[in-house]
Amino acid sequence: MRGADVADMQRRLEQTGIWYEAGADGYFGAAERRAVADYQRVRSITTDPAGVYGPRTRSTLEAETDGR
């Protein structure tokens, strides 16, 4: 996957400060999958599969970040 939505997710993960520091290049690869899985684990998100940026993961991340 790649695109603007992925870059937005990457910027939001960077804002959390501990899950992702690889930059926002718009490409969803192994680093992003690990970061999403780590984020889900810490936030106790079990409704989306581990490493998948599904609806619950997205809404939780968007609620705690500002999208810049």
HUCOR-V851108 format. One record per residue. N is the residue number from 1. RES is the residue in one letter. PHI is phi in degrees with one decimal (999 if undefined). PSI is psi in whole degrees, -180 to 180 (* if undefined). BURIAL is I if it has 9 or more other ideal C-beta (glycine too) atoms within 8 Angstrom, else O. Layout:
n=N res=RES phi=PHI psi=PSI burial=BURIAL
n=N res=RES phi=PHI psi=PSI burial=BURIAL
//
This chain:
n=1 res=M phi=999 psi=149 burial=O
n=2 res=R phi=-159.4 psi=156 burial=O
n=3 res=G phi=141.2 psi=-174 burial=O
n=4 res=A phi=-63.5 psi=-37 burial=O
n=5 res=D phi=-64.7 psi=-37 burial=O
n=6 res=V phi=-67.5 psi=-43 burial=I
n=7 res=A phi=-61.7 psi=-39 burial=I
n=8 res=D phi=-62.6 psi=-45 burial=I
n=9 res=M phi=-60.2 psi=-43 burial=I
n=10 res=Q phi=-62.2 psi=-44 burial=I
n=11 res=R phi=-61.8 psi=-40 burial=I
n=12 res=R phi=-66.9 psi=-42 burial=I
n=13 res=L phi=-61.8 psi=-39 burial=I
n=14 res=E phi=-60.2 psi=-36 burial=I
n=15 res=Q phi=-64.8 psi=-26 burial=I
n=16 res=T phi=-69.4 psi=-22 burial=I
n=17 res=G phi=83.2 psi=-16 burial=O
n=18 res=I phi=-128.8 psi=-12 burial=O
n=19 res=W phi=-102.0 psi=-21 burial=I
n=20 res=Y phi=-155.7 psi=129 burial=I
n=21 res=E phi=-138.5 psi=23 burial=O
n=22 res=A phi=-88.8 psi=-4 burial=O
n=23 res=G phi=93.4 psi=166 burial=O
n=24 res=A phi=-108.0 psi=87 burial=O
n=25 res=D phi=-102.3 psi=-1 burial=O
n=26 res=G phi=80.8 psi=9 burial=I
n=27 res=Y phi=-111.5 psi=127 burial=O
n=28 res=F phi=-96.4 psi=108 burial=I
n=29 res=G phi=-129.1 psi=-155 burial=O
n=30 res=A phi=-62.6 psi=-40 burial=O
n=31 res=A phi=-63.8 psi=-39 burial=O
n=32 res=E phi=-70.4 psi=-41 burial=I
n=33 res=R phi=-60.2 psi=-44 burial=I
n=34 res=R phi=-64.5 psi=-43 burial=I
n=35 res=A phi=-64.0 psi=-42 burial=I
n=36 res=V phi=-64.3 psi=-44 burial=I
n=37 res=A phi=-61.8 psi=-42 burial=I
n=38 res=D phi=-62.9 psi=-45 burial=I
n=39 res=Y phi=-59.6 psi=-46 burial=I
n=40 res=Q phi=-60.8 psi=-41 burial=I
n=41 res=R phi=-63.4 psi=-46 burial=O
n=42 res=V phi=-66.9 psi=-36 burial=O
n=43 res=R phi=-90.5 psi=5 burial=O
n=44 res=S phi=56.7 psi=42 burial=O
n=45 res=I phi=-91.8 psi=114 burial=I
n=46 res=T phi=-118.7 psi=-4 burial=O
n=47 res=T phi=-78.2 psi=-22 burial=O
n=48 res=D phi=-103.8 psi=145 burial=I
n=49 res=P phi=-60.1 psi=149 burial=O
n=50 res=A phi=-56.2 psi=128 burial=O
n=51 res=G phi=84.8 psi=-2 burial=O
n=52 res=V phi=-101.6 psi=127 burial=O
n=53 res=Y phi=-83.0 psi=74 burial=I
n=54 res=G phi=-88.3 psi=-176 burial=I
n=55 res=P phi=-57.8 psi=-44 burial=O
n=56 res=R phi=-69.1 psi=-43 burial=I
n=57 res=T phi=-62.1 psi=-46 burial=I
n=58 res=R phi=-61.7 psi=-48 burial=I
n=59 res=S phi=-64.8 psi=-37 burial=O
n=60 res=T phi=-67.0 psi=-46 burial=I
n=61 res=L phi=-64.2 psi=-43 burial=I
n=62 res=E phi=-65.1 psi=-33 burial=I
n=63 res=A phi=-68.9 psi=-26 burial=O
n=64 res=E phi=-106.4 psi=3 burial=O
n=65 res=T phi=-130.1 psi=170 burial=I
n=66 res=D phi=-108.3 psi=1 burial=O
n=67 res=G phi=76.7 psi=11 burial=O
n=68 res=R phi=-81.2 psi=* burial=O
//
